[in-house]
Amino acid sequence: MAEVVILPSAVSAGELGAEFVARLVADRPDAVLGLATGSTPLPLWTALAARDLDLSRVRGFALDEYIGLPAGHPQSYRTVITREAVEPLGLTAALVHVPGDDGGPVEGAGARYEAAIAATGGVDLQVLGIGRTGHIGFNEPGSSLASATRVKTLTEQTRLDNARFFDSLDDVPRHCLTQGLGTILRARHLLLFAFGDSKAAAIAGAVEGPVSSSLPGSAIQLHPLVTVIVDEAAASQLQHADYYRFAWDNRLDFER
Ligand code: PGA
């Protein structure tokens, strides 16, 4: 079962997440981090930046990237990752990758990205947000639980959710490259964050619902080491919230 940690705020969630990253990097200075974009990881990046760790040897792989935005577009995930994570955390840009950034054709980019991840020995810690459709990465409902990095078509819901970052809905790309659910499941530790009541149904489905490609986030139930860090609002539809609180408050010394 995923460990579910319910915290009072996104700020405290970011601080706990930063603790996981700090411990990993203390142990492995060249650890491989799976990076997420969107609003959700921002408290983690803020908390990590405040720690002023040496992350210059850390290698990073973003979950996804839009197809069709020109290089340098402010909303391309390469640009977003650079602005929100690489620069504030002191990551080394050349060690951080997004799908399709190797200069090759889109066709085959998924397989090349999988090979690049595998060549590092695999992702140690994968940061995840979840969309209102239940997607992780851009694995929209219907994604195979075993999927690898590939081209996907975004749902209208996801395009509407992301339209806030663009001048108009028409400007939001229709396609993306995304790590698959199978790719995500190969990371050694999954760290899933969600904040706000708009994510409550997706979190309840991911943690407690049936494992189903209809709610791709539920794939986390197939992984042996998952930490779900949510605020009260995102936890509001969890049936076993009291138990998760009890388990976290009473975790054993070696789990701290
Ligand atoms: P958000 O997006 O962090 O901007 O809410 C999460 C997601 O769509 O995966």
py3Dmol code that shows the C-alpha trace and the ligand (Angstrom):
import py3Dmol

protein = """\
ATOM      1  CA  MET A   1       0.000   0.000   0.000  1.00  0.00           C
ATOM      2  CA  ALA A   2       1.127   3.515  -0.679  1.00  0.00           C
ATOM      3  CA  GLU A   3       2.180   5.469   2.362  1.00  0.00           C
ATOM      4  CA  VAL A   4      -0.196   8.428   2.496  1.00  0.00           C
ATOM      5  CA  VAL A   5       0.909  11.522   4.382  1.00  0.00           C
ATOM      6  CA  ILE A   6      -1.722  14.201   4.991  1.00  0.00           C
ATOM      7  CA  LEU A   7      -0.216  17.569   5.845  1.00  0.00           C
ATOM      8  CA  PRO A   8      -1.758  20.952   6.599  1.00  0.00           C
ATOM      9  CA  SER A   9      -0.285  22.788   3.646  1.00  0.00           C
ATOM     10  CA  ALA A  10       1.527  22.503   0.350  1.00  0.00           C
ATOM     11  CA  VAL A  11       4.461  24.235   1.999  1.00  0.00           C
ATOM     12  CA  SER A  12       4.846  21.478   4.593  1.00  0.00           C
ATOM     13  CA  ALA A  13       4.393  18.893   1.834  1.00  0.00           C
ATOM     14  CA  GLY A  14       7.247  20.494  -0.090  1.00  0.00           C
ATOM     15  CA  GLU A  15       9.443  20.389   2.991  1.00  0.00           C
ATOM     16  CA  LEU A  16       8.790  16.697   3.536  1.00  0.00           C
ATOM     17  CA  GLY A  17       9.491  16.003  -0.127  1.00  0.00           C
ATOM     18  CA  ALA A  18      12.739  17.946   0.128  1.00  0.00           C
ATOM     19  CA  GLU A  19      13.742  15.722   3.020  1.00  0.00           C
ATOM     20  CA  PHE A  20      13.352  12.627   0.805  1.00  0.00           C
ATOM     21  CA  VAL A  21      15.457  14.219  -1.929  1.00  0.00           C
ATOM     22  CA  ALA A  22      18.099  15.425   0.526  1.00  0.00           C
ATOM     23  CA  ARG A  23      18.506  11.959   2.022  1.00  0.00           C
ATOM     24  CA  LEU A  24      18.773  10.376  -1.409  1.00  0.00           C
ATOM     25  CA  VAL A  25      21.411  12.825  -2.619  1.00  0.00           C
ATOM     26  CA  ALA A  26      23.400  12.552   0.609  1.00  0.00           C
ATOM     27  CA  ASP A  27      23.644   8.861  -0.177  1.00  0.00           C
ATOM     28  CA  ARG A  28      24.073   9.234  -3.956  1.00  0.00           C
ATOM     29  CA  PRO A  29      25.270  12.651  -5.134  1.00  0.00           C
ATOM     30  CA  ASP A  30      24.633  11.638  -8.750  1.00  0.00           C
ATOM     31  CA  ALA A  31      21.150  10.258  -8.054  1.00  0.00           C
ATOM     32  CA  VAL A  32      18.624  10.127 -10.883  1.00  0.00           C
ATOM     33  CA  LEU A  33      15.545  12.250 -10.250  1.00  0.00           C
ATOM     34  CA  GLY A  34      12.312  12.007 -12.190  1.00  0.00           C
ATOM     35  CA  LEU A  35      11.058  15.561 -12.610  1.00  0.00           C
ATOM     36  CA  ALA A  36       7.477  16.742 -12.951  1.00  0.00           C
ATOM     37  CA  THR A  37       6.154  20.044 -14.266  1.00  0.00           C
ATOM     38  CA  GLY A  38       2.932  21.895 -13.440  1.00  0.00           C
ATOM     39  CA  SER A  39       1.982  23.756 -10.282  1.00  0.00           C
ATOM     40  CA  THR A  40       2.200  20.770  -7.975  1.00  0.00           C
ATOM     41  CA  PRO A  41       5.989  20.334  -7.631  1.00  0.00           C
ATOM     42  CA  LEU A  42       6.618  24.044  -7.000  1.00  0.00           C
ATOM     43  CA  PRO A  43       6.543  23.784  -3.171  1.00  0.00           C
ATOM     44  CA  LEU A  44       9.076  20.948  -3.431  1.00  0.00           C
ATOM     45  CA  TRP A  45      11.414  23.005  -5.619  1.00  0.00           C
ATOM     46  CA  THR A  46      11.058  25.970  -3.242  1.00  0.00           C
ATOM     47  CA  ALA A  47      11.857  23.849  -0.184  1.00  0.00           C
ATOM     48  CA  LEU A  48      14.774  22.186  -1.942  1.00  0.00           C
ATOM     49  CA  ALA A  49      16.235  25.479  -3.130  1.00  0.00           C
ATOM     50  CA  ALA A  50      16.105  26.768   0.455  1.00  0.00           C
ATOM     51  CA  ARG A  51      18.296  23.864   1.562  1.00  0.00           C
ATOM     52  CA  ASP A  52      21.066  24.975  -0.741  1.00  0.00           C
ATOM     53  CA  LEU A  53      22.230  21.430  -1.434  1.00  0.00           C
ATOM     54  CA  ASP A  54      24.882  20.605  -3.994  1.00  0.00           C
ATOM     55  CA  LEU A  55      22.721  19.018  -6.704  1.00  0.00           C
ATOM     56  CA  SER A  56      25.170  19.651  -9.539  1.00  0.00           C
ATOM     57  CA  ARG A  57      25.771  15.947 -10.173  1.00  0.00           C
ATOM     58  CA  VAL A  58      22.123  14.927 -10.029  1.00  0.00           C
ATOM     59  CA  ARG A  59      20.730  13.588 -13.277  1.00  0.00           C
ATOM     60  CA  GLY A  60      17.139  14.381 -14.204  1.00  0.00           C
ATOM     61  CA  PHE A  61      14.460  13.076 -16.536  1.00  0.00           C
ATOM     62  CA  ALA A  62      11.245  15.008 -17.013  1.00  0.00           C
ATOM     63  CA  LEU A  63       8.029  13.069 -17.308  1.00  0.00           C
ATOM     64  CA  ASP A  64       6.744  14.699 -20.436  1.00  0.00           C
ATOM     65  CA  GLU A  65       6.993  17.375 -23.096  1.00  0.00           C
ATOM     66  CA  TYR A  66       4.569  18.971 -25.516  1.00  0.00           C
ATOM     67  CA  ILE A  67       4.941  18.286 -29.218  1.00  0.00           C
ATOM     68  CA  GLY A  68       4.846  21.232 -31.591  1.00  0.00           C
ATOM     69  CA  LEU A  69       6.067  24.139 -29.462  1.00  0.00           C
ATOM     70  CA  PRO A  70       9.109  25.912 -30.864  1.00  0.00           C
ATOM     71  CA  ALA A  71      12.374  25.494 -28.957  1.00  0.00           C
ATOM     72  CA  GLY A  72      12.564  28.071 -26.202  1.00  0.00           C
ATOM     73  CA  HIS A  73       8.777  28.534 -25.989  1.00  0.00           C
ATOM     74  CA  PRO A  74       8.059  29.683 -22.421  1.00  0.00           C
ATOM     75  CA  GLN A  75       5.624  26.816 -21.875  1.00  0.00           C
ATOM     76  CA  SER A  76       7.712  24.034 -23.355  1.00  0.00           C
ATOM     77  CA  TYR A  77       8.556  21.725 -20.498  1.00  0.00           C
ATOM     78  CA  ARG A  78      12.260  22.100 -21.277  1.00  0.00           C
ATOM     79  CA  THR A  79      11.887  25.817 -20.576  1.00  0.00           C
ATOM     80  CA  VAL A  80       9.629  25.251 -17.561  1.00  0.00           C
ATOM     81  CA  ILE A  81      11.978  22.693 -16.009  1.00  0.00           C
ATOM     82  CA  THR A  82      14.938  25.001 -16.590  1.00  0.00           C
ATOM     83  CA  ARG A  83      13.155  27.974 -15.014  1.00  0.00           C
ATOM     84  CA  GLU A  84      11.472  26.189 -12.114  1.00  0.00           C
ATOM     85  CA  ALA A  85      13.901  23.433 -11.194  1.00  0.00           C
ATOM     86  CA  VAL A  86      17.284  23.486 -12.937  1.00  0.00           C
ATOM     87  CA  GLU A  87      18.157  27.105 -12.120  1.00  0.00           C
ATOM     88  CA  PRO A  88      16.787  27.429  -8.563  1.00  0.00           C
ATOM     89  CA  LEU A  89      18.129  24.033  -7.482  1.00  0.00           C
ATOM     90  CA  GLY A  90      21.516  24.342  -9.114  1.00  0.00           C
ATOM     91  CA  LEU A  91      21.021  21.291 -11.315  1.00  0.00           C
ATOM     92  CA  THR A  92      23.334  20.926 -14.320  1.00  0.00           C
ATOM     93  CA  ALA A  93      21.267  21.622 -17.447  1.00  0.00           C
ATOM     94  CA  ALA A  94      23.179  19.111 -19.576  1.00  0.00           C
ATOM     95  CA  LEU A  95      22.294  16.347 -17.095  1.00  0.00           C
ATOM     96  CA  VAL A  96      18.551  17.083 -17.255  1.00  0.00           C
ATOM     97  CA  HIS A  97      16.478  15.689 -20.100  1.00  0.00           C
ATOM     98  CA  VAL A  98      12.964  16.010 -21.404  1.00  0.00           C
ATOM     99  CA  PRO A  99      11.462  13.558 -23.891  1.00  0.00           C
ATOM    100  CA  GLY A 100      12.386  14.430 -27.454  1.00  0.00           C
ATOM    101  CA  ASP A 101      15.257  16.752 -26.551  1.00  0.00           C
ATOM    102  CA  ASP A 102      17.935  14.677 -28.255  1.00  0.00           C
ATOM    103  CA  GLY A 103      17.520  16.366 -31.609  1.00  0.00           C
ATOM    104  CA  GLY A 104      16.157  13.250 -33.310  1.00  0.00           C
ATOM    105  CA  PRO A 105      12.757  12.806 -34.956  1.00  0.00           C
ATOM    106  CA  VAL A 106       9.609  12.477 -32.839  1.00  0.00           C
ATOM    107  CA  GLU A 107       9.225   9.013 -34.278  1.00  0.00           C
ATOM    108  CA  GLY A 108      11.395   6.799 -32.102  1.00  0.00           C
ATOM    109  CA  ALA A 109      11.874   9.514 -29.458  1.00  0.00           C
ATOM    110  CA  GLY A 110      10.093   7.373 -26.865  1.00  0.00           C
ATOM    111  CA  ALA A 111      12.409   4.411 -27.318  1.00  0.00           C
ATOM    112  CA  ARG A 112      15.448   6.684 -27.279  1.00  0.00           C
ATOM    113  CA  TYR A 113      14.266   8.281 -24.022  1.00  0.00           C
ATOM    114  CA  GLU A 114      13.730   4.855 -22.453  1.00  0.00           C
ATOM    115  CA  ALA A 115      17.276   3.891 -23.479  1.00  0.00           C
ATOM    116  CA  ALA A 116      18.688   7.111 -21.998  1.00  0.00           C
ATOM    117  CA  ILE A 117      16.956   6.448 -18.671  1.00  0.00           C
ATOM    118  CA  ALA A 118      18.089   2.830 -18.643  1.00  0.00           C
ATOM    119  CA  ALA A 119      21.687   3.875 -19.369  1.00  0.00           C
ATOM    120  CA  THR A 120      21.793   5.776 -16.075  1.00  0.00           C
ATOM    121  CA  GLY A 121      20.685   2.697 -14.141  1.00  0.00           C
ATOM    122  CA  GLY A 122      17.136   3.989 -13.753  1.00  0.00           C
ATOM    123  CA  VAL A 123      15.277   6.672 -11.849  1.00  0.00           C
ATOM    124  CA  ASP A 124      15.845   6.658  -8.079  1.00  0.00           C
ATOM    125  CA  LEU A 125      13.059   9.012  -7.072  1.00  0.00           C
ATOM    126  CA  GLN A 126      10.194  10.009  -9.328  1.00  0.00           C
ATOM    127  CA  VAL A 127       8.263  13.175  -8.477  1.00  0.00           C
ATOM    128  CA  LEU A 128       4.643  13.045  -9.638  1.00  0.00           C
ATOM    129  CA  GLY A 129       1.602  15.272  -9.709  1.00  0.00           C
ATOM    130  CA  ILE A 130      -1.801  14.019 -10.767  1.00  0.00           C
ATOM    131  CA  GLY A 131      -4.248  15.605 -13.191  1.00  0.00           C
ATOM    132  CA  ARG A 132      -7.965  15.890 -12.638  1.00  0.00           C
ATOM    133  CA  THR A 133      -8.392  13.167 -15.262  1.00  0.00           C
ATOM    134  CA  GLY A 134      -6.259  10.940 -13.042  1.00  0.00           C
ATOM    135  CA  HIS A 135      -3.292  11.184 -15.368  1.00  0.00           C
ATOM    136  CA  ILE A 136       0.275  10.899 -14.146  1.00  0.00           C
ATOM    137  CA  GLY A 137       2.754  12.259 -16.613  1.00  0.00           C
ATOM    138  CA  PHE A 138       0.474  12.773 -19.597  1.00  0.00           C
ATOM    139  CA  ASN A 139      -0.842   9.230 -19.409  1.00  0.00           C
ATOM    140  CA  GLU A 140      -4.480   9.993 -20.004  1.00  0.00           C
ATOM    141  CA  PRO A 141      -7.299   7.548 -19.177  1.00  0.00           C
ATOM    142  CA  GLY A 142      -6.952   4.396 -21.241  1.00  0.00           C
ATOM    143  CA  SER A 143      -3.157   4.347 -21.055  1.00  0.00           C
ATOM    144  CA  SER A 144      -1.745   0.866 -20.766  1.00  0.00           C
ATOM    145  CA  LEU A 145      -0.456   0.084 -17.309  1.00  0.00           C
ATOM    146  CA  ALA A 146       2.682  -1.246 -19.029  1.00  0.00           C
ATOM    147  CA  SER A 147       3.142   1.701 -21.397  1.00  0.00           C
ATOM    148  CA  ALA A 148       6.570   3.110 -22.259  1.00  0.00           C
ATOM    149  CA  THR A 149       7.543   6.626 -23.330  1.00  0.00           C
ATOM    150  CA  ARG A 150       5.505   7.486 -26.415  1.00  0.00           C
ATOM    151  CA  VAL A 151       3.356  10.049 -28.184  1.00  0.00           C
ATOM    152  CA  LYS A 152      -0.056  10.698 -26.621  1.00  0.00           C
ATOM    153  CA  THR A 153      -3.005  12.893 -27.513  1.00  0.00           C
ATOM    154  CA  LEU A 154      -4.080  15.158 -24.672  1.00  0.00           C
ATOM    155  CA  THR A 155      -7.679  15.120 -23.448  1.00  0.00           C
ATOM    156  CA  GLU A 156      -9.770  18.256 -23.755  1.00  0.00           C
ATOM    157  CA  GLN A 157      -9.892  18.402 -19.926  1.00  0.00           C
ATOM    158  CA  THR A 158      -6.110  18.498 -19.712  1.00  0.00           C
ATOM    159  CA  ARG A 159      -5.871  21.112 -22.478  1.00  0.00           C
ATOM    160  CA  LEU A 160      -8.458  23.236 -20.636  1.00  0.00           C
ATOM    161  CA  ASP A 161      -6.580  22.801 -17.344  1.00  0.00           C
ATOM    162  CA  ASN A 162      -3.321  23.874 -18.982  1.00  0.00           C
ATOM    163  CA  ALA A 163      -4.842  26.712 -21.033  1.00  0.00           C
ATOM    164  CA  ARG A 164      -4.098  29.033 -18.087  1.00  0.00           C
ATOM    165  CA  PHE A 165      -0.457  28.924 -19.135  1.00  0.00           C
ATOM    166  CA  PHE A 166      -1.184  29.927 -22.751  1.00  0.00           C
ATOM    167  CA  ASP A 167      -2.801  32.905 -24.475  1.00  0.00           C
ATOM    168  CA  SER A 168      -5.738  30.773 -25.604  1.00  0.00           C
ATOM    169  CA  LEU A 169      -6.977  27.191 -25.633  1.00  0.00           C
ATOM    170  CA  ASP A 170      -6.087  27.005 -29.325  1.00  0.00           C
ATOM    171  CA  ASP A 171      -2.433  27.530 -28.443  1.00  0.00           C
ATOM    172  CA  VAL A 172      -2.319  24.456 -26.157  1.00  0.00           C
ATOM    173  CA  PRO A 173      -0.697  21.595 -28.052  1.00  0.00           C
ATOM    174  CA  ARG A 174      -2.770  18.521 -28.804  1.00  0.00           C
ATOM    175  CA  HIS A 175       0.070  16.041 -28.541  1.00  0.00           C
ATOM    176  CA  CYS A 176       2.891  15.255 -26.199  1.00  0.00           C
ATOM    177  CA  LEU A 177       5.626  12.783 -25.483  1.00  0.00           C
ATOM    178  CA  THR A 178       5.234  11.212 -22.059  1.00  0.00           C
ATOM    179  CA  GLN A 179       6.916   8.572 -19.998  1.00  0.00           C
ATOM    180  CA  GLY A 180       4.558   5.603 -19.819  1.00  0.00           C
ATOM    181  CA  LEU A 181       3.003   4.071 -16.754  1.00  0.00           C
ATOM    182  CA  GLY A 182       5.438   1.192 -17.127  1.00  0.00           C
ATOM    183  CA  THR A 183       8.321   3.690 -17.217  1.00  0.00           C
ATOM    184  CA  ILE A 184       7.092   5.391 -14.055  1.00  0.00           C
ATOM    185  CA  LEU A 185       6.658   2.049 -12.314  1.00  0.00           C
ATOM    186  CA  ARG A 186      10.331   1.237 -12.950  1.00  0.00           C
ATOM    187  CA  ALA A 187      11.484   4.157 -10.766  1.00  0.00           C
ATOM    188  CA  ARG A 188      12.650   2.954  -7.369  1.00  0.00           C
ATOM    189  CA  HIS A 189      10.525   5.347  -5.288  1.00  0.00           C
ATOM    190  CA  LEU A 190       7.450   7.312  -6.322  1.00  0.00           C
ATOM    191  CA  LEU A 191       6.640  10.598  -4.613  1.00  0.00           C
ATOM    192  CA  LEU A 192       3.136  11.731  -5.580  1.00  0.00           C
ATOM    193  CA  PHE A 193       1.930  15.165  -4.493  1.00  0.00           C
ATOM    194  CA  ALA A 194      -1.564  16.644  -4.775  1.00  0.00           C
ATOM    195  CA  PHE A 195      -3.072  19.816  -3.387  1.00  0.00           C
ATOM    196  CA  GLY A 196      -6.576  21.249  -3.381  1.00  0.00           C
ATOM    197  CA  ASP A 197     -10.047  19.799  -3.660  1.00  0.00           C
ATOM    198  CA  SER A 198      -9.909  19.661  -7.458  1.00  0.00           C
ATOM    199  CA  LYS A 199      -7.513  16.705  -6.983  1.00  0.00           C
ATOM    200  CA  ALA A 200      -9.511  14.900  -4.257  1.00  0.00           C
ATOM    201  CA  ALA A 201     -11.360  12.507  -6.563  1.00  0.00           C
ATOM    202  CA  ALA A 202      -8.211  11.650  -8.539  1.00  0.00           C
ATOM    203  CA  ILE A 203      -6.268  10.962  -5.342  1.00  0.00           C
ATOM    204  CA  ALA A 204      -9.034   8.794  -3.880  1.00  0.00           C
ATOM    205  CA  GLY A 205      -9.179   6.839  -7.118  1.00  0.00           C
ATOM    206  CA  ALA A 206      -5.424   6.498  -7.374  1.00  0.00           C
ATOM    207  CA  VAL A 207      -4.907   5.338  -3.789  1.00  0.00           C
ATOM    208  CA  GLU A 208      -8.103   3.442  -2.986  1.00  0.00           C
ATOM    209  CA  GLY A 209      -9.905   2.752  -6.249  1.00  0.00           C
ATOM    210  CA  PRO A 210      -9.521  -0.289  -8.454  1.00  0.00           C
ATOM    211  CA  VAL A 211      -6.300  -0.467 -10.451  1.00  0.00           C
ATOM    212  CA  SER A 212      -7.460   0.569 -13.872  1.00  0.00           C
ATOM    213  CA  SER A 213      -6.159   2.251 -16.978  1.00  0.00           C
ATOM    214  CA  SER A 214      -9.318   4.393 -16.691  1.00  0.00           C
ATOM    215  CA  LEU A 215      -7.595   6.151 -13.806  1.00  0.00           C
ATOM    216  CA  PRO A 216      -3.910   5.967 -14.713  1.00  0.00           C
ATOM    217  CA  GLY A 217      -2.737   7.218 -11.321  1.00  0.00           C
ATOM    218  CA  SER A 218      -4.057   3.987  -9.812  1.00  0.00           C
ATOM    219  CA  ALA A 219      -1.000   2.310 -11.364  1.00  0.00           C
ATOM    220  CA  ILE A 220       0.881   3.446  -8.254  1.00  0.00           C
ATOM    221  CA  GLN A 221      -0.816   0.585  -6.418  1.00  0.00           C
ATOM    222  CA  LEU A 222       1.394  -1.791  -8.409  1.00  0.00           C
ATOM    223  CA  HIS A 223       4.574  -0.175  -7.065  1.00  0.00           C
ATOM    224  CA  PRO A 224       6.298  -1.386  -3.885  1.00  0.00           C
ATOM    225  CA  LEU A 225       7.487   2.032  -2.630  1.00  0.00           C
ATOM    226  CA  VAL A 226       5.140   4.976  -2.983  1.00  0.00           C
ATOM    227  CA  THR A 227       4.769   8.060  -0.809  1.00  0.00           C
ATOM    228  CA  VAL A 228       1.657  10.134  -1.438  1.00  0.00           C
ATOM    229  CA  ILE A 229       1.864  13.591   0.114  1.00  0.00           C
ATOM    230  CA  VAL A 230      -1.370  15.581   0.099  1.00  0.00           C
ATOM    231  CA  ASP A 231      -2.992  18.508   1.823  1.00  0.00           C
ATOM    232  CA  GLU A 232      -6.300  18.188   3.676  1.00  0.00           C
ATOM    233  CA  ALA A 233      -8.333  19.264   0.657  1.00  0.00           C
ATOM    234  CA  ALA A 234      -6.767  16.697  -1.682  1.00  0.00           C
ATOM    235  CA  ALA A 235      -7.241  14.059   1.058  1.00  0.00           C
ATOM    236  CA  SER A 236     -10.905  14.894   1.568  1.00  0.00           C
ATOM    237  CA  GLN A 237     -12.292  11.910  -0.372  1.00  0.00           C
ATOM    238  CA  LEU A 238      -9.954   9.283   1.080  1.00  0.00           C
ATOM    239  CA  GLN A 239     -11.964   6.683   2.988  1.00  0.00           C
ATOM    240  CA  HIS A 240      -9.090   5.623   5.188  1.00  0.00           C
ATOM    241  CA  ALA A 241      -7.664   9.038   5.984  1.00  0.00           C
ATOM    242  CA  ASP A 242      -7.795   8.393   9.729  1.00  0.00           C
ATOM    243  CA  TYR A 243      -5.752   5.257   9.324  1.00  0.00           C
ATOM    244  CA  TYR A 244      -3.133   7.043   7.170  1.00  0.00           C
ATOM    245  CA  ARG A 245      -2.815   9.745   9.829  1.00  0.00           C
ATOM    246  CA  PHE A 246      -2.490   7.121  12.568  1.00  0.00           C
ATOM    247  CA  ALA A 247       0.136   5.176  10.612  1.00  0.00           C
ATOM    248  CA  TRP A 248       2.193   8.309   9.910  1.00  0.00           C
ATOM    249  CA  ASP A 249       1.972   9.571  13.503  1.00  0.00           C
ATOM    250  CA  ASN A 250       3.046   6.154  14.796  1.00  0.00           C
ATOM    251  CA  ARG A 251       5.732   5.297  12.262  1.00  0.00           C
ATOM    252  CA  LEU A 252       8.610   3.384  13.717  1.00  0.00           C
ATOM    253  CA  ASP A 253      11.992   4.928  14.351  1.00  0.00           C
ATOM    254  CA  PHE A 254      13.629   3.272  11.351  1.00  0.00           C
ATOM    255  CA  GLU A 255      10.906   4.753   9.121  1.00  0.00           C
ATOM    256  CA  ARG A 256      11.629   8.343  10.199  1.00  0.00           C
TER     257      ARG A 256
END
"""
ligand_1 = """\
9
PGA
P -0.760 20.617 -11.884
O -0.866 19.467 -12.956
O 0.394 20.276 -11.019
O -0.524 21.874 -12.662
O -2.046 20.631 -11.135
C -0.676 18.150 -12.536
C -0.846 17.251 -13.720
O -1.609 17.600 -14.631
O -0.220 16.187 -13.731
"""
view = py3Dmol.view(width=600, height=400)
view.addModel(protein, "pdb")
view.setStyle({"model": 0}, {"cartoon": {"style": "trace"}})
view.addModel(ligand_1, "xyz")
view.setStyle({"model": 1}, {"stick": {}})
view.zoomTo()
view.show()
